[in-house]
């Protein structure tokens, strides 16, 4: 079954949303790096790479289903923030929005009776549970640490990322 126009458009919109997300996290990463938060910066850089990977994966899916991928203009992202807490609160809010967007693609696919697209996107629905939890946990950690101990959280995240790579 080929993609219906409604499903193709929904996925293309999501591809572009993933690219915007990648740019957002890259911007956050660079801001944090500039401020000396190497651990937080590394976390955001990995998020940026992951979001771009999602866009590629979705584009490949559209092509495999005979649809046309349309990359549109990616709007500018914020470049200044009020520090790590502000950034991670925004990241959490953004992940909640991404969850809504992905669930919207699944809903369109369901309405169009496109089970292959529903199946493909369910992994992203499940991943969003982890993404929201991860960002929320970092917000909580930063709040608990306060300004005096924020460098401990930054260092902890750096160590966690290093162990994830092994």
Secondary structure, DSSP 8 states (H G I E B T S, - for coil): ----HHHHHHHHHHHHHHHHHHHHHHHHHHHHHHTT-HHHHHHHHHHHHHHHHHHHHHHHHHHHTT---------------S-HHHHHHHHHHHHHHHHHHHHHHHHHHHHTT-HHHHHHHHHHHHHHHHHHHHHHHHHHHHHHHHHHHHHHHHHHHHHHHHHHH-
